[in-house]
Amino acid sequence: MRKVMLAGFLAFAYVLPESAGAAELKQETTEAFNQYVRITEDRMTEGMRDGRTFLWVDTFPELQRDKLYTQLRQGNIVIEQLETLENEKRIRVPNGLIHHWIALGFVPGVTLRQVLALMQDYDHHEGIYKPDVLRSRLLNADGNYFKVYLRLHQKAIITAVFNAEFDVSYFPLDKNRAHSRSYSLRIAELENPDRSDEREKPVGNDRGFLWRLYSYWRFQEKDRGVYVQVESVALSRSVPVLLAWVVNPLLKSIPREYLSRLLISTRAALANKSAAASFGAFPSMKQLSTQFFHVAPSSAAVQNEGHSTVILPIQERTICAPQKS
């Protein structure tokens, strides 16, 4: 028991600001993350070309898929942890840790147009997504493309606040389906946020809690509402091996809770009929093109590890992307 208590104390000391110290984002870490993203996007592109598995739940066997759809329409959220493999092998990320999750919810009584209009109303995201988003501002909009500033708030044992900028692109597929991707362009951790001595730490040389944040959204209008799916791939500093068994459960709980709040907040904002009506005439919606991003396919796989769902347990499995011909 004393050893367990000591390990817990050391783990907490590791993440405390006084003890954590600075962590440097190294080139090899960035390159490994970019490789992970590239292979993950290969799988996403192949899935959209397939046409039958636009949403994650569509990849399950029929009986389980039907149960999941029923639970989603009853207001539950499905969340699962993923891991992308390259040629059936794990992708090594030196000095870094990748957090890869997917979550899906259902918003009844709204249209695809209303959901997209809310998603693109970036000047008001701070009111929709607090406490995770403290400030939000649209920096630039050009048709399907948006540059956005967000002040992000992350709290577990300790609190971290970030100034972040994102490049967001939307791609409609047809009248009932669309998807988007969001790439972090810059993430700077703040010291003393909202105080007179507030300052940004050097980008890539901070406590290492959040170095990259990429998000992939899918929207499908059917069943008298819209299914909203978000897949998140984030990069943070690695955890010392001796502390991983204590710290990793905490690191896993943060993205799971964050994605839950993200979808619940989206649904709550759209559930207000008057608010949803006000979103319906967002002007850029008329300018959306029909293209989506293309990434050359490669041999890859995706598996879930430490999965978690609100209602139904999802058994561990591996999904292989189609082989390049």
C-alpha positions in Angstrom: 0.0 0.0 0.0 2.8 2.4 0.8 4.4 1.7 -2.5 1.1 2.5 -4.3 0.8 5.7 -2.3 4.4 6.7 -3.1 3.9 6.0 -6.8 0.7 8.1 -6.8 2.6 11.0 -5.1 5.4 10.9 -7.6 2.9 10.9 -10.5 1.1 13.9 -9.2 4.4 15.6 -8.5 5.3 15.0 -12.2 2.3 17.0 -13.5 2.5 19.8 -10.9 3.7 23.0 -12.5 6.5 23.5 -10.0 7.9 20.0 -10.8 7.1 19.4 -14.4 9.6 21.9 -15.9 9.8 22.7 -19.5 9.4 20.0 -22.2 10.8 20.7 -25.7 8.9 19.6 -28.8 11.6 17.9 -30.8 11.7 17.6 -34.6 11.6 13.8 -34.4 8.4 14.0 -32.3 6.8 16.3 -34.9 7.8 14.1 -37.7 6.3 11.0 -36.0 3.1 12.9 -35.3 2.8 14.0 -38.9 3.3 10.4 -40.1 0.6 9.2 -37.7 -1.8 11.9 -39.0 -1.0 11.0 -42.7 -1.8 7.3 -42.2 -4.9 8.2 -40.2 -6.1 10.4 -43.0 -5.5 7.7 -45.5 -8.0 5.5 -43.6 -10.5 8.4 -43.4 -10.3 9.0 -47.1 -10.8 5.4 -48.0 -13.8 5.2 -45.6 -15.4 8.1 -47.4 -14.7 6.6 -50.8 -16.4 3.4 -49.6 -19.6 5.3 -49.1 -21.1 2.7 -46.7 -19.1 3.6 -43.5 -19.4 7.4 -43.3 -20.0 7.2 -39.6 -17.9 5.2 -37.2 -20.9 3.1 -36.0 -21.4 1.9 -39.6 -18.3 -0.2 -39.3 -19.8 -2.5 -36.7 -21.8 -5.7 -37.3 -25.4 -5.1 -38.1 -26.9 -6.1 -34.7 -24.5 -4.0 -32.7 -24.8 -1.1 -35.2 -28.5 -1.1 -34.8 -28.3 -1.0 -31.0 -25.8 1.8 -31.2 -28.0 3.9 -33.5 -30.9 3.3 -31.1 -28.9 4.5 -28.1 -27.7 7.5 -30.0 -31.2 8.5 -30.9 -32.1 8.2 -27.2 -29.5 10.9 -26.4 -26.5 8.8 -25.5 -22.9 9.4 -26.8 -20.6 6.7 -28.1 -16.9 7.3 -27.3 -14.0 5.1 -28.3 -10.2 5.3 -28.1 -8.4 4.5 -31.3 -4.8 3.8 -32.4 -3.6 4.0 -36.0 -1.1 1.2 -37.0 1.3 1.2 -39.9 1.6 -2.1 -41.6 0.0 -3.7 -38.4 2.7 -2.1 -36.2 2.5 0.7 -33.7 3.9 4.0 -34.7 6.6 5.1 -32.3 6.5 8.7 -31.2 9.8 9.7 -29.5 9.3 11.9 -26.5 5.6 12.3 -27.3 2.2 10.8 -26.7 -0.7 10.7 -29.1 -4.3 10.9 -27.9 -6.6 9.5 -30.5 -10.4 9.4 -29.8 -13.7 9.4 -31.6 -17.1 10.4 -30.3 -20.6 10.4 -31.9 -23.9 11.9 -30.9 -27.3 12.7 -32.4 -29.1 16.0 -32.4 -32.9 15.5 -33.2 -35.1 18.0 -34.9 -32.4 20.0 -36.7 -31.0 20.1 -40.3 -27.5 19.7 -41.6 -27.5 23.4 -42.6 -28.3 24.5 -39.0 -25.6 22.3 -37.5 -23.0 23.6 -39.9 -24.0 27.2 -39.3 -23.5 26.7 -35.6 -20.1 25.1 -36.1 -19.0 28.0 -38.3 -20.3 30.7 -35.9 -16.8 30.9 -34.3 -17.3 34.3 -32.7 -19.9 32.7 -30.3 -18.1 29.4 -29.5 -16.9 30.8 -26.1 -20.5 30.9 -25.0 -21.3 27.5 -26.4 -18.2 25.5 -25.3 -17.3 26.9 -21.9 -15.3 26.0 -19.8 -13.2 24.4 -22.5 -13.2 27.5 -24.7 -12.7 30.7 -22.8 -12.5 33.1 -25.8 -13.2 32.6 -29.5 -12.7 34.8 -32.5 -13.0 34.4 -36.3 -9.8 35.7 -37.8 -10.6 35.1 -41.5 -13.3 33.4 -43.6 -13.1 32.6 -47.3 -15.9 30.3 -48.5 -15.2 26.9 -47.1 -12.1 27.9 -45.2 -11.8 29.6 -41.8 -8.9 30.7 -39.6 -10.0 30.8 -35.9 -8.5 31.9 -32.6 -9.5 30.0 -29.4 -8.3 30.4 -25.8 -8.5 26.8 -24.6 -8.8 25.7 -20.9 -7.7 22.3 -19.7 -8.1 21.2 -16.2 -7.3 17.9 -14.4 -5.1 17.9 -11.4 -3.7 21.2 -12.6 -5.0 24.0 -14.9 -3.5 24.9 -18.3 -4.6 27.7 -20.6 -3.6 28.1 -24.3 -3.8 30.6 -27.0 -4.4 28.6 -30.2 -5.1 29.2 -33.8 -6.7 26.7 -36.2 -7.1 26.3 -39.9 -10.6 24.8 -40.5 -11.9 23.5 -43.8 -15.4 22.2 -44.7 -16.2 19.7 -47.4 -19.9 18.9 -48.3 -20.4 15.5 -49.9 -24.1 15.7 -50.8 -27.2 17.4 -49.5 -27.2 15.2 -46.3 -23.5 14.8 -45.5 -20.5 17.0 -44.9 -17.2 16.8 -43.1 -14.6 19.2 -41.9 -11.0 19.1 -40.6 -9.3 21.4 -38.1 -5.5 21.7 -37.9 -3.8 23.6 -35.0 -1.5 26.2 -36.5 -0.1 27.5 -33.3 -0.6 26.5 -29.6 1.0 28.6 -26.9 0.6 27.9 -23.2 0.0 30.9 -21.0 1.5 31.9 -17.7 -0.7 33.9 -15.4 -3.7 34.1 -17.8 -6.0 37.1 -17.4 -3.5 38.9 -15.1 -1.5 42.0 -15.8 1.7 39.8 -16.1 0.1 37.3 -18.5 2.6 36.0 -21.1 2.9 33.2 -23.5 5.5 30.5 -23.0 7.7 29.8 -26.0 5.8 27.6 -28.5 7.0 24.0 -28.3 9.0 24.7 -25.1 6.4 24.6 -22.3 5.0 22.0 -20.0 4.1 19.9 -23.0 0.4 19.3 -22.2 -0.8 20.2 -25.7 1.5 20.6 -28.7 -0.9 19.7 -31.5 -4.7 19.3 -31.8 -6.3 18.0 -35.0 -10.0 17.4 -35.2 -12.1 15.7 -37.9 -15.9 16.2 -37.9 -18.6 14.4 -39.9 -22.2 15.4 -40.1 -25.1 13.3 -41.5 -28.7 14.3 -41.6 -31.0 11.4 -41.3 -33.6 9.9 -38.9 -35.1 13.4 -38.4 -32.0 14.9 -37.1 -28.2 15.1 -37.6 -25.5 12.7 -36.4 -22.4 14.6 -35.3 -19.1 12.8 -35.1 -15.7 14.1 -34.0 -12.4 12.3 -34.3 -9.6 14.0 -32.3 -5.8 13.5 -32.6 -3.7 15.4 -30.1 0.0 15.4 -29.2 1.5 15.9 -25.8 4.8 15.2 -24.0 5.5 11.6 -23.1 5.1 10.1 -19.6 8.1 8.5 -17.7 7.7 4.7 -17.9 7.8 4.3 -14.1 4.8 6.7 -13.7 2.8 5.7 -16.8 0.6 3.2 -15.0 -0.6 6.0 -12.6 -0.6 8.9 -15.0 -2.0 7.2 -18.1 -5.6 6.8 -16.7 -5.6 10.5 -16.0 -4.4 11.3 -19.5 -7.1 9.0 -21.0 -9.9 10.6 -19.0 -9.1 14.1 -20.2 -10.0 13.6 -23.9 -12.9 11.4 -23.1 -14.5 14.0 -20.9 -13.6 16.8 -23.3 -15.3 15.1 -26.3 -18.3 14.3 -24.2 -18.7 17.9 -23.2 -18.1 19.0 -26.8 -21.0 17.0 -28.2 -23.3 17.7 -25.3 -22.7 21.4 -25.6 -23.3 21.3 -29.4 -26.6 19.4 -28.9 -27.7 21.8 -26.1 -27.1 24.8 -28.3 -29.0 23.3 -31.1 -31.8 22.1 -28.9 -32.9 25.7 -28.4 -35.3 26.1 -31.3 -35.1 29.8 -31.5 -31.3 29.7 -31.4 -31.2 27.1 -34.1 -33.4 29.2 -36.3 -31.1 32.1 -36.0 -28.2 30.0 -37.2 -30.0 28.9 -40.3 -29.0 31.7 -42.6 -25.2 31.7 -42.2 -24.1 33.3 -45.5 -21.0 31.1 -46.3 -23.2 28.0 -46.5 -24.2 29.0 -50.1 -20.5 28.9 -51.1 -19.6 25.4 -50.0 -17.9 23.4 -52.7 -18.3 19.6 -53.3 -14.6 18.7 -53.0 -13.0 16.9 -50.1 -9.3 16.4 -49.2 -7.4 13.7 -51.0 -4.6 11.7 -49.4 -3.0 8.8 -51.3 -3.9 5.5 -49.7 -1.4 3.3 -48.0 -1.3 0.1 -45.9 -2.6 1.1 -42.5 -4.9 -0.1 -39.8 -6.9 1.3 -36.9 -7.6 -0.4 -33.6 -9.2 0.7 -30.3 -7.4 0.5 -27.0 -8.8 1.2 -23.7 -12.2 1.8 -25.4 -15.1 3.4 -23.6 -18.7 3.8 -24.5 -21.6 5.3 -22.7 -24.0 2.5 -23.2 -22.7 -0.5 -25.1 -19.2 -2.1 -24.7 -17.3 -2.2 -28.0 -15.1 -5.2 -28.3 -11.5 -4.8 -29.4 -11.0 -5.1 -33.1 -8.7 -4.1 -35.9 -9.9 -2.4 -39.1 -7.5 -2.6 -42.0 -7.5 0.0 -44.7 -7.8 -1.3 -48.3 -4.4 -2.2 -49.8 -2.9 0.1 -52.4 -3.2 -1.5 -55.8 
